[in-house]
Amino acid sequence: MQKEVMESQTDKAIQFRQLHRGPGVLILPNAWDVASARIFEDAGFPAIATTSAGIAFSLGYADGERIPREEMMARIGRITRAVQVPVTADVEAGYGSTAGDAARTTRELIQAGVAGMNLEDGSGNPDRPLIDLQLAVEKIRAARQAAMQMHAQFVINARTDVYLLPGGNPDADYSEALRRLLAFRDAGADCVFAPGLKDAETIGRLVKAIECPLNILAGPGTPSIPELEKLGVARVSVGAGPMRATLGLLRRVAEELKTSGTYSAMEGAVPYAEVNKLLGG
């Protein structure tokens, strides 16, 4: 691995880890390609996350590890090289069912200059939607070990999908999410993530119970970022929301072209020259 890439990766990972410790909440927008990453960087965000769903959708795949690992890694690498700020990558369940797969993915990300990753416990199997806790813990330990063997700093955000499952029971869900997130923390995760959790009281309770940085997925229906900050949330991300919002705008453009034949939905577009400049033209 090139010495300059390794040094840059280390600096960015240290910087990224520090952003989880305040003084304010870390707001992480999720990019799906170089253009979206540059827009977010230009807006002044101190770090950028990728969205696995957004990347998969943009390349013609459904979400849920349907995208080949090589295509995901290539897109993450392009985004990382295109910006100066730290990038953390959403790599779903690590692109493989074993701890060894998680370790391999970690090594590839570090070699690409990535500062951190999301690792989730979803199985993709509707009958058993979460992988066994022991396997989830082994994957986190393997990822941490892989980074240590490379003498690399690397920020692991470990995610449980408990709150994304249908027909939840609030008490049972809280107990299971807490059990998993504490195990992830103890296995070496720097930050833990509970997407689907929107209830302010439960978020505040979880923050106090886990005693490590908590990531909340934000969107319509979630408490505002100032409210989340008051609750003690360390990190807020938006997942595929911005990418899907962009598709919503595109759908409105398409409908307007087809019906009235006018162009008002395209008003507010970033000027051509500005995009060209943003991307180095």
C-alpha positions in Angstrom: 0.0 0.0 0.0 1.3 3.4 -0.9 2.8 5.3 2.1 1.0 8.5 1.2 -2.4 6.8 1.0 -1.8 5.1 4.4 -0.8 8.3 6.1 -3.8 10.2 4.6 -6.1 7.4 5.7 -4.7 7.5 9.3 -5.0 11.2 9.5 -8.6 11.1 8.3 -9.6 8.3 10.5 -8.2 10.1 13.6 -10.0 13.3 12.5 -13.2 11.3 11.9 -13.1 9.5 15.3 -12.7 12.9 17.0 -15.8 14.3 15.3 -17.8 11.8 17.3 -16.7 13.4 20.6 -18.3 16.8 20.1 -18.6 19.6 20.8 -21.7 19.3 18.5 -23.5 16.4 16.9 -21.7 15.0 13.8 -24.1 15.4 10.8 -23.1 12.9 8.1 -24.8 13.3 4.7 -24.8 10.1 2.6 -23.4 10.3 -0.9 -24.0 7.8 -3.7 -21.6 9.1 -6.4 -18.8 11.7 -6.8 -21.1 14.5 -7.8 -23.3 14.1 -4.6 -20.1 13.8 -2.5 -18.7 17.0 -3.9 -22.0 18.8 -3.3 -21.9 17.7 0.3 -18.2 18.6 0.8 -18.8 22.0 -0.9 -21.6 22.6 1.6 -19.1 22.4 4.4 -19.7 19.0 6.0 -16.6 17.8 7.9 -17.1 14.2 6.8 -19.2 12.2 4.3 -20.8 8.7 4.5 -21.8 6.6 1.6 -25.2 5.0 1.2 -25.1 1.3 0.1 -28.7 1.5 -1.1 -28.1 4.7 -3.0 -25.0 3.3 -4.7 -26.7 0.1 -5.5 -29.8 1.9 -7.0 -27.6 4.2 -9.1 -25.8 1.2 -10.6 -29.1 -0.7 -11.3 -29.2 -3.1 -8.3 -31.7 -3.6 -5.5 -30.4 -3.0 -2.0 -29.4 -5.9 0.2 -25.9 -7.0 -1.0 -27.2 -7.7 -4.5 -24.5 -5.4 -5.9 -21.2 -7.2 -6.6 -18.5 -6.4 -4.0 -16.1 -5.1 -6.8 -18.7 -2.6 -8.0 -19.4 -1.3 -4.5 -15.7 -1.0 -3.7 -15.0 0.8 -7.0 -17.7 3.4 -6.3 -16.6 3.9 -2.7 -13.0 4.3 -3.9 -14.0 6.9 -6.5 -15.9 8.9 -3.9 -13.0 8.8 -1.4 -10.5 10.0 -3.9 -12.7 12.8 -5.1 -13.0 14.6 -1.7 -10.6 15.9 1.0 -12.8 15.1 4.0 -12.9 11.7 5.7 -15.3 9.2 4.1 -17.0 6.3 6.0 -18.5 3.5 3.9 -21.7 1.7 4.3 -20.8 -1.9 3.5 -24.0 -3.6 4.6 -23.1 -6.9 6.3 -19.6 -6.9 5.1 -20.2 -8.6 1.7 -20.0 -12.2 2.9 -21.4 -14.3 5.6 -18.2 -14.9 7.7 -16.0 -12.9 10.0 -13.2 -13.5 7.4 -15.3 -11.7 4.8 -15.7 -8.7 7.1 -12.0 -8.6 7.6 -11.3 -8.7 3.9 -13.8 -5.8 3.3 -12.1 -3.8 6.1 -8.6 -4.3 4.5 -9.9 -3.2 1.1 -11.5 -0.1 2.5 -8.4 0.9 4.4 -6.3 0.4 1.2 -8.7 2.7 -0.6 -8.2 5.4 2.0 -11.6 5.1 3.7 -11.8 6.3 7.4 -14.5 4.0 8.7 -17.4 1.7 7.9 -21.0 0.7 8.8 -21.4 -3.0 9.6 -24.9 -4.3 10.1 -26.5 -7.4 11.6 -29.3 -7.9 8.9 -29.3 -11.3 7.3 -31.4 -10.6 4.2 -33.5 -13.7 5.2 -37.1 -12.8 6.0 -37.5 -15.9 8.2 -34.5 -14.9 10.3 -33.9 -11.2 9.6 -31.0 -10.8 12.1 -27.8 -12.9 12.1 -26.9 -14.6 15.4 -25.4 -12.1 17.8 -22.3 -14.2 18.2 -21.6 -14.0 14.4 -22.3 -10.3 14.4 -19.8 -9.8 17.3 -17.2 -12.0 15.5 -17.5 -9.8 12.4 -16.8 -6.7 14.4 -13.9 -8.3 16.1 -12.5 -9.5 12.8 -12.8 -6.0 11.3 -11.1 -4.4 14.3 -8.3 -7.1 14.2 -7.8 -6.5 10.4 -7.3 -2.8 11.0 -4.9 -3.4 13.9 -2.9 -5.8 11.8 -2.5 -3.0 9.2 -1.6 -0.6 12.0 -4.5 1.5 10.7 -6.9 3.8 12.5 -10.5 2.8 11.5 -13.9 3.9 12.8 -16.4 1.0 13.0 -20.1 1.9 13.3 -22.0 -1.3 14.2 -25.6 -1.3 13.3 -28.5 -3.4 14.5 -31.7 -3.7 12.4 -34.0 -4.5 15.3 -36.0 -1.3 14.7 -36.4 -2.0 11.0 -38.3 -5.2 11.6 -42.0 -5.3 11.0 -44.6 -5.4 13.8 -42.3 -4.4 16.7 -42.9 -4.6 20.4 -41.4 -1.5 22.0 -40.2 -3.2 25.2 -38.8 -6.3 23.5 -37.2 -4.2 20.7 -35.5 -2.0 23.2 -34.1 -4.9 25.2 -32.8 -6.7 22.1 -31.4 -3.5 20.5 -29.6 -2.7 23.8 -28.3 -6.3 24.1 -26.8 -6.2 20.6 -25.4 -2.6 20.7 -23.7 -3.2 24.1 -22.1 -6.4 22.6 -21.0 -4.5 19.5 -19.5 -1.8 21.7 -17.6 -4.4 23.7 -16.4 -6.1 20.5 -14.6 -3.0 19.4 -17.2 -0.7 17.7 -16.5 3.0 18.1 -20.1 4.0 17.5 -23.4 2.0 17.4 -26.3 2.6 15.1 -30.0 1.9 15.5 -31.8 2.9 12.2 -35.6 2.9 12.4 -35.7 4.3 15.9 -37.6 7.6 15.9 -39.1 7.9 19.4 -37.3 10.7 21.3 -37.7 9.2 24.8 -36.4 5.8 23.7 -33.4 7.5 21.9 -32.5 9.4 25.1 -32.8 6.3 27.1 -30.6 4.3 24.7 -27.9 7.1 24.7 -27.6 6.8 28.5 -27.6 3.0 28.5 -24.9 2.4 25.9 -22.3 4.9 27.1 -20.7 5.2 23.6 -21.5 7.3 20.5 -25.0 6.6 19.1 -25.8 7.1 15.4 -29.5 7.8 14.5 -30.9 7.6 10.9 -32.8 10.9 10.3 -35.6 11.7 7.9 -39.3 12.7 8.0 -40.7 11.7 11.3 -37.4 11.8 13.2 -36.7 14.4 15.8 -34.8 17.4 14.4 -31.0 17.5 14.6 -31.0 20.1 17.4 -33.4 17.8 19.3 -31.3 14.8 18.7 -28.2 16.7 19.9 -30.1 17.6 23.2 -30.8 13.9 23.6 -27.1 13.2 23.5 -27.0 11.6 20.0 -23.4 11.8 18.7 -24.0 11.2 15.0 -26.8 11.7 12.6 -26.9 10.2 9.1 -29.6 10.2 6.4 -29.0 7.0 4.4 -30.6 6.8 1.0 -33.0 9.6 1.8 -31.2 12.3 -0.3 -30.7 9.9 -3.2 -34.4 8.9 -3.2 -35.5 12.6 -2.8 -33.5 13.3 -6.0 -35.4 10.5 -7.7 -38.6 12.1 -6.4 -37.6 15.4 -8.1 -36.7 13.4 -11.3 -40.1 11.8 -11.2 -41.7 15.3 -11.0 -39.6 16.5 -13.9 -40.7 13.5 -16.0 -44.4 14.0 -15.1 -44.2 17.7 -16.0 -42.5 17.0 -19.4 -45.1 14.4 -20.2 -48.2 16.3 -19.1 -47.9 20.1 -19.4 -44.7 20.1 -21.5 -43.2 22.7 -19.2 -39.9 22.8 -17.2 -40.6 24.5 -13.8 -39.5 21.4 -11.9 -36.0 22.0 -13.2 -35.8 25.5 -11.7 -33.2 25.7 -9.0 -30.8 23.2 -10.8 -27.1 23.8 -10.1 -25.7 25.7 -13.0 -23.7 23.7 -15.6 -20.6 25.8 -15.1 -20.8 25.3 -11.3 -21.1 21.5 -11.6 -18.2 21.5 -14.1 -16.0 23.5 -11.7 -17.0 21.4 -8.7 -15.8 18.3 -10.5 -12.6 19.8 -11.7 -13.5 20.9 -15.2 
